[in-house]
Amino acid sequence: MIRDHFRVLVMDLAAGKGKVVRVDGRDEVAGGSGLGALLFAKYGRIDKPWDDPEQPVIFTIGPLTGYFPLMSKTVAAFKSPYHDQYAESHAGGRSALALKFADLDALVLTGKAPRPSALVVGSRHLELKEVHYLWGKDIQESGKLLRRMFKGSGHRSILRIGPAGENKSAMAGINVDTYRHFGRLGGGAALGAKNIKAVVIIGDGSFPLMEGKDYPRLFQAVYEKLTATDMMQKYHNLGTPVNVAVLNKLKALPWRNLQATSDENAHGISGERFAETALLRNAACAGCPVGCIHIGFSRERFQTDHRFFYRQVSYDHEPIFAAGSMLGVTDCFAVLDILDVVEQMGLDVMSAGVALAWATEALEKGVITEKETLLPLRFGDHNTYEKAVQHLAYGVNDFYRLLAQGTLKAAAHYGGADFACVLGQEMAGYATGEVFFASQALGFRHSHLDAGGYAYDQKHDDQDVGKAVEFLVTDEASRAFLTSMVACLFARGVYTDELLAECLQVVGYGALAGSIDAVSRRIQQLRWQTRLATGFDPAAVSIPKRFTEVVTWKGKVDGEFLAVLKNEYARRIAEMARREDHP
């Protein structure tokens, strides 16, 4: 049954009790990102720090979840330990479909469990179970035990944290069904602060599909666009790792803490090399026919009889950049070894890799010493980086504890801020130029996916500030609506506004179908108002000097253009948040 409201489970972890509440606003915020901001406005505490027990952690899905392919993401909304401001992180896996089958549009966690616990949620089930014996266990071991403890069908989803989240690292992510993640901005620490080791969502209910011929006809048309044309072929074949060779050729791939933008040994970590030598299989999120998840293998030799133990590790462009080129590692199996440790620790791979790249250059320059790093960090030395990842997750000394709160925080204390590769948070794997640098530095999630700045750089040689900023603002609004559906952004070329309107109309959301542009801008504004209310000042954002030293296929980055672009984008963001006459 189509609802004109949201069905939200609010769980008081301190009391061990939950209740389902009705929240209005479907036609105003759609779901996903919009619903996350709406619920934070209702349950969040702007005046209290991120780890206050009253601060909520929110998971939301969208109106098309379960009805159409690639509507497979869940949005996590929380106050971030990284900057103590409102934040979002997105993940796939089975979580969205599991929430749908649990008959929920959102799950809101408030309070703090008295002891380390796992929360189990279903359409007919709610349990807060003490799991003190899982505290301290890594992602792999805790996953094995959780799957045995909480049986479920293919609609079961397990969200869990590792040691990094337990230690409240601002780089801690939330692992979702082993191969997907709420990676950025510290969601794992937000759960750890609530004594929640895991959230198990049991999709034990059902929901009806639309009667008549219109829905199955449209579903088939969408399915064919996703599978019978080449629109999504890139993501299934080599996947996003195809970008490694392309960006390296363009001199737009960050190497060794962005001291270079290309390297002659990039072929060793290219998508082609991974596919030829390390790829085991493809996997997919629930409700996705594309299969973009590429899984390789890492092997470890037993000390006793010298046999090998093999582990499956997922990889994409961003993990390859973070554990490969940014650290000067040029062997695909060495990259997978580092990724395997990052996974077990429950760290966001981009933040961890970029942070260790900064630490390596800082050690080379004498800004810090081995007294801080405890290890002789060297670009290309993957064995040492595997140990450093563990130090970062466990916070073994003052240096690693501070670095785990953000590279710029460590640089502010030790020095080396000029070469900290931070754009709001540790950078993503693109060094395409000024528009991307400004886009990530100021974007709502400080993500390469907030807007297509990396693509804009590749398509435009002019330095038209007004045109570039208008692109970023417009593209962000479009993506905000997609993440309110909650669609996989890989499918943004398929799910045009026209197709989304058809999909919404056929499942009964006629009002949303007829107001996509207005709702998109409303969601965009609501998110910025929430972010600024929690302390974000776009005018105060600075971009480290390293980004003005970058040389790409276009030549050296223009620092003056970057500064003007950043300032104008900051002005537009503040203007959006202030605007009273939103549609």
Residue pairs with C-beta under 8 A, 6 or more apart in sequence:
1 207
1 208
2 507
2 508
2 509
3 26
3 105
4 24
4 26
4 27
5 22
5 23
5 24
5 25
5 26
6 22
6 23
6 24
6 25
6 26
6 31
6 35
6 105
6 106
7 20
7 22
7 103
7 104
7 105
7 106
8 20
8 21
8 22
8 23
8 39
8 104
8 105
8 106
8 107
8 108
9 18
9 19
9 20
9 104
9 106
9 107
9 108
9 121
9 126
10 18
10 19
10 20
10 21
10 43
10 108
10 110
11 17
11 18
11 107
11 108
11 109
11 110
11 119
11 121
11 126
11 128
12 18
12 110
12 111
13 109
13 110
13 111
13 112
13 113
13 117
13 119
13 128
13 194
13 195
13 196
14 53
14 111
14 112
14 113
14 114
15 111
16 113
16 128
18 121
18 126
20 104
23 35
23 38
23 39
23 42
23 106
25 35
25 38
26 63
26 509
26 512
27 511
27 512
27 515
27 519
28 34
28 38
28 519
28 522
29 35
29 37
29 38
29 484
29 519
29 522
29 523
29 526
30 62
30 63
30 481
30 484
30 485
30 512
30 519
30 523
31 60
31 61
31 62
31 63
31 65
31 105
31 484
31 485
31 486
32 60
32 61
32 62
32 73
32 75
32 483
32 484
32 485
32 486
33 60
33 75
33 77
33 88
33 480
33 483
33 484
33 486
33 523
33 527
34 480
34 484
34 519
34 522
34 523
34 526
34 527
35 60
35 62
35 75
35 105
35 106
35 484
36 58
36 60
36 75
36 76
36 77
36 88
36 106
37 77
37 86
37 523
37 526
37 527
37 530
38 526
39 56
39 58
39 60
39 77
39 106
39 108
40 56
40 58
40 77
40 79
40 86
40 530
41 526
41 530
43 56
43 58
43 108
43 110
44 55
44 56
44 79
44 86
44 530
44 534
45 52
45 54
45 55
45 79
46 533
46 534
48 54
48 55
49 55
49 79
49 84
50 78
50 79
50 80
50 81
50 84
50 186
50 190
50 193
51 81
51 168
51 189
51 190
51 193
53 110
53 111
53 112
53 193
53 194
54 110
54 111
55 78
55 79
55 110
55 190
56 78
56 108
56 109
56 110
57 76
57 77
57 78
57 108
57 109
57 187
57 190
57 191
57 194
57 196
58 75
58 76
58 77
58 78
58 106
58 107
58 108
58 109
59 74
59 75
59 76
59 77
59 95
59 99
59 106
59 107
59 199
60 74
60 75
60 77
60 105
60 106
60 486
61 74
61 75
61 96
61 99
61 100
61 104
61 105
61 106
61 486
62 71
62 73
62 96
62 484
62 485
62 486
62 487
63 485
63 504
63 507
63 509
63 512
64 71
64 485
64 487
64 500
64 503
64 504
64 507
65 71
65 72
65 96
65 97
65 99
65 100
65 287
65 485
65 486
66 96
66 97
66 100
66 101
66 207
66 287
67 209
67 215
67 219
67 503
67 507
68 219
68 222
68 287
68 503
69 219
69 222
69 223
69 226
69 287
69 288
69 289
69 290
69 491
70 226
70 285
70 287
70 288
70 290
70 487
70 488
70 490
70 491
70 494
70 495
71 96
71 287
71 485
71 486
71 487
71 488
72 92
72 96
72 97
72 285
72 286
72 287
72 288
72 486
72 487
72 488
73 90
73 91
73 92
73 96
73 285
73 483
73 486
73 487
73 488
74 90
74 91
74 92
74 93
74 95
74 96
74 99
74 176
74 182
74 486
75 88
75 89
75 90
75 483
75 486
76 88
76 89
76 90
76 91
76 174
76 182
76 187
77 86
77 87
77 88
78 86
78 87
78 187
78 190
79 85
79 86
79 87
79 190
79 534
80 86
80 87
80 170
80 185
80 186
80 190
81 168
81 169
81 170
81 172
81 186
81 189
81 190
81 193
81 405
82 170
82 171
82 185
82 186
82 405
82 406
82 425
83 185
83 406
83 535
83 536
84 534
84 535
85 531
85 534
85 535
85 536
86 527
86 530
86 531
86 533
86 534
86 536
87 184
87 185
87 186
87 187
87 445
88 185
88 444
88 445
88 483
88 527
89 173
89 174
89 182
89 183
89 184
89 185
89 187
89 445
90 182
90 483
90 486
91 174
91 176
91 180
91 181
91 182
91 183
92 176
92 180
92 285
92 288
92 488
93 157
93 176
93 177
93 178
93 179
93 180
93 285
93 286
94 154
94 155
94 156
94 157
94 176
94 177
94 203
94 285
94 286
95 157
95 159
95 176
95 177
95 180
95 201
96 285
96 286
96 287
96 486
97 155
97 157
97 203
97 286
97 287
98 155
98 156
98 157
98 201
98 202
98 203
98 286
99 105
99 106
99 107
99 157
99 201
99 203
100 203
100 207
101 123
101 155
101 203
101 204
101 205
101 206
101 207
102 121
102 122
102 123
102 201
102 202
102 203
102 204
102 205
103 123
103 205
103 207
104 121
104 123
107 121
107 199
107 201
109 119
109 191
109 194
109 196
109 199
111 194
112 193
112 194
112 195
113 128
113 194
113 195
113 196
114 195
115 130
115 132
115 195
116 130
116 131
116 132
116 134
116 135
116 195
116 196
116 197
117 128
117 129
117 130
117 131
117 195
117 196
117 197
118 128
118 129
118 131
118 134
118 146
118 149
118 150
118 196
118 197
118 198
118 199
118 200
119 127
119 128
119 129
119 196
119 198
119 199
119 200
120 126
120 127
120 128
120 129
120 150
120 200
120 202
121 199
121 200
121 201
121 202
122 201
122 202
122 203
122 204
122 205
123 202
123 203
123 204
123 205
124 204
124 205
125 202
125 204
129 149
131 197
131 198
134 142
134 145
134 146
134 197
134 198
135 166
135 197
136 163
136 166
137 145
138 162
138 163
138 344
138 345
138 346
139 160
139 161
139 162
139 175
139 178
139 343
139 344
139 345
139 346
140 311
140 343
140 344
142 160
142 162
142 197
142 198
143 158
143 160
143 175
143 178
146 158
146 160
146 198
146 200
147 158
150 156
150 158
150 200
150 202
152 200
152 202
152 203
152 204
153 203
153 204
154 286
155 202
155 203
155 204
155 286
156 200
156 201
156 202
156 203
157 176
157 177
157 200
157 201
157 203
158 176
158 177
158 198
158 199
158 200
158 201
159 174
159 175
159 176
159 182
159 191
159 198
159 199
159 200
159 201
160 174
160 175
160 197
160 198
160 199
160 346
161 172
161 173
161 174
161 175
161 188
161 191
161 192
161 196
161 197
161 198
161 346
162 172
162 175
162 188
162 344
162 345
162 346
162 347
162 393
163 345
163 346
163 393
163 394
164 171
164 172
164 173
164 188
164 189
164 345
164 346
164 347
164 392
164 393
164 404
165 172
165 173
165 174
165 188
165 189
165 191
165 192
165 346
166 192
166 197
167 189
167 192
167 393
167 394
167 395
167 404
168 189
168 192
168 193
169 186
169 188
169 189
169 347
169 392
169 393
169 395
169 404
169 405
170 185
170 186
170 189
170 351
170 404
170 405
170 406
171 186
171 347
171 348
171 351
171 352
171 355
171 392
171 404
171 406
171 426
172 186
172 187
172 188
172 189
172 192
172 346
172 347
172 348
172 393
173 181
173 182
173 183
173 184
173 187
173 188
173 346
173 347
173 348
174 181
174 182
174 187
174 188
174 191
174 346
175 181
175 343
175 346
176 182
178 314
179 283
179 293
179 295
179 314
180 285
180 293
181 348
182 188
183 348
183 349
183 350
184 348
184 350
184 351
184 425
184 445
184 446
184 447
185 348
185 425
185 445
185 446
186 348
188 346
191 197
191 199
209 215
210 506
210 507
210 508
214 506
215 506
215 507
218 502
218 503
218 506
222 494
222 499
222 503
223 289
225 231
225 494
226 232
226 289
226 290
226 491
226 494
227 289
227 290
231 493
231 494
232 290
232 292
232 490
232 491
232 494
234 240
234 242
235 290
235 292
235 490
236 282
236 290
236 291
236 292
237 275
238 271
238 272
238 274
238 275
239 271
239 292
239 294
239 316
239 317
240 271
240 292
240 316
240 317
240 318
241 270
241 271
241 274
241 275
241 294
241 315
241 316
241 317
241 320
242 271
242 272
242 317
243 271
243 317
243 429
244 253
244 266
244 269
244 270
244 271
244 317
244 320
244 321
244 324
244 325
245 266
245 267
245 270
245 271
245 272
247 253
247 429
247 430
247 431
247 432
248 262
248 263
248 266
248 270
248 325
249 262
250 262
250 432
250 458
250 552
250 553
251 261
251 262
251 431
251 551
251 552
251 553
252 261
252 430
252 431
252 432
252 433
252 457
252 458
252 552
252 553
253 261
253 262
253 263
253 266
253 321
253 325
253 429
253 430
253 431
254 261
254 321
254 325
254 326
254 421
254 427
254 429
254 430
254 431
255 261
255 262
255 263
255 325
255 326
255 328
256 325
256 326
256 327
256 328
256 357
256 360
256 361
256 379
257 326
257 354
257 357
257 358
257 360
257 361
257 379
257 419
257 421
257 546
258 326
258 357
258 419
258 421
258 427
258 431
258 546
258 547
258 550
259 361
261 431
261 550
261 551
261 552
263 325
263 330
265 330
266 325
266 330
267 273
268 330
268 331
268 332
269 320
269 324
269 325
269 329
269 330
269 331
269 332
269 335
271 317
273 332
274 294
274 296
274 315
274 320
274 332
275 294
277 332
277 333
278 296
278 297
278 315
278 332
278 333
278 336
279 294
279 295
279 296
280 295
280 296
280 297
280 312
281 295
282 291
282 292
282 293
282 294
282 295
283 291
283 293
283 295
283 314
284 290
284 291
284 292
284 293
285 293
285 488
288 488
290 490
292 490
293 314
294 314
294 315
294 316
295 312
295 313
295 314
295 315
296 312
296 313
296 314
296 315
296 332
296 336
297 310
297 311
297 312
297 313
297 336
298 310
298 311
298 313
298 333
298 336
298 337
298 339
298 340
299 308
299 309
299 310
299 311
299 333
300 308
300 309
300 311
301 307
301 308
301 309
302 308
302 309
311 340
313 336
313 339
313 340
313 343
314 339
315 335
315 336
315 339
317 429
318 349
318 350
318 428
318 429
318 448
319 335
319 339
319 342
319 349
319 350
319 353
320 335
320 429
321 350
321 353
321 428
321 429
322 349
322 350
322 352
322 353
322 354
322 429
323 329
323 335
323 338
323 339
323 342
323 349
323 353
323 385
324 330
324 332
324 335
325 429
326 353
326 354
326 357
326 421
326 429
327 338
327 353
327 356
327 357
327 360
327 379
327 380
327 382
327 385
328 379
328 380
329 335
329 338
329 380
329 382
329 385
330 380
331 382
334 382
335 382
337 382
337 386
338 353
338 382
338 385
338 386
338 389
339 349
341 386
341 389
341 390
342 349
342 352
342 353
342 389
345 389
345 390
345 392
345 393
345 394
346 393
347 389
347 392
347 393
350 426
350 427
350 428
350 429
351 406
351 407
351 425
351 426
352 389
352 392
353 426
354 407
354 421
354 422
354 426
354 427
355 392
355 403
355 404
355 406
355 407
355 410
355 426
356 377
356 385
356 388
356 389
356 392
357 379
357 421
358 407
358 410
358 411
358 416
358 419
358 420
358 421
359 368
359 373
359 377
359 388
359 403
359 410
360 377
360 378
360 379
361 416
361 419
362 368
362 411
362 414
362 415
362 416
362 419
363 369
363 370
363 373
363 376
363 377
365 416
367 414
367 415
367 416
368 399
368 414
368 416
370 376
372 397
372 398
372 399
372 414
373 388
373 399
374 391
374 396
374 397
375 384
375 387
375 388
375 391
376 384
377 384
377 385
377 388
378 384
391 397
391 400
392 400
392 403
392 404
393 404
394 400
395 401
395 404
399 410
399 414
402 409
402 410
402 413
403 409
403 410
406 422
406 425
406 426
407 420
407 421
407 422
407 426
408 417
408 420
408 422
408 544
411 417
411 420
417 544
418 544
418 545
418 546
419 544
419 545
419 546
420 544
420 546
421 427
421 544
421 546
421 547
422 544
423 437
423 440
423 441
423 446
423 543
423 547
424 440
424 441
424 442
424 443
424 446
424 541
425 446
427 440
428 440
428 447
428 448
429 448
430 436
430 448
430 454
431 550
431 552
432 453
432 454
432 457
432 458
432 552
433 457
433 550
433 552
433 554
433 557
434 457
434 463
434 557
434 558
434 561
434 562
434 565
435 453
435 454
435 456
435 457
435 460
435 468
435 471
435 472
435 565
436 448
436 453
436 454
436 456
436 457
437 453
437 543
437 547
437 557
437 562
438 453
438 468
438 472
438 543
438 562
438 565
438 566
438 569
439 448
439 450
439 451
439 453
439 454
439 456
439 472
439 569
440 446
440 447
440 448
440 450
440 453
441 541
441 543
441 566
442 538
442 541
442 566
442 569
442 570
442 573
443 450
443 451
443 453
443 472
443 476
444 450
444 476
444 480
444 527
444 528
444 531
448 454
449 479
449 489
450 476
450 479
451 471
451 472
451 475
451 476
451 479
452 471
452 475
453 472
456 468
456 471
456 472
460 467
460 468
461 554
463 558
463 561
465 561
465 564
465 565
465 568
466 568
468 565
469 565
469 568
469 569
469 572
472 569
473 569
473 572
473 576
476 524
477 520
477 521
477 523
477 524
478 492
478 497
478 520
479 489
479 492
480 520
480 523
480 524
480 527
481 497
481 500
481 516
481 519
481 520
481 523
482 489
482 492
482 495
482 500
483 489
484 519
484 523
485 495
485 500
487 495
495 503
497 516
497 517
500 513
500 516
501 513
501 514
501 516
502 513
504 510
504 512
504 513
505 513
512 519
517 583
518 583
521 582
521 583
522 582
522 583
524 576
525 576
525 577
525 579
525 582
528 573
528 576
528 577
529 577
531 577
532 538
532 574
532 577
538 569
538 570
538 571
538 573
538 574
539 567
539 570
539 571
539 574
541 566
541 570
543 562
543 563
543 566
547 557
547 562
548 557
548 559
548 562
549 556
549 557
550 556
550 557
551 557
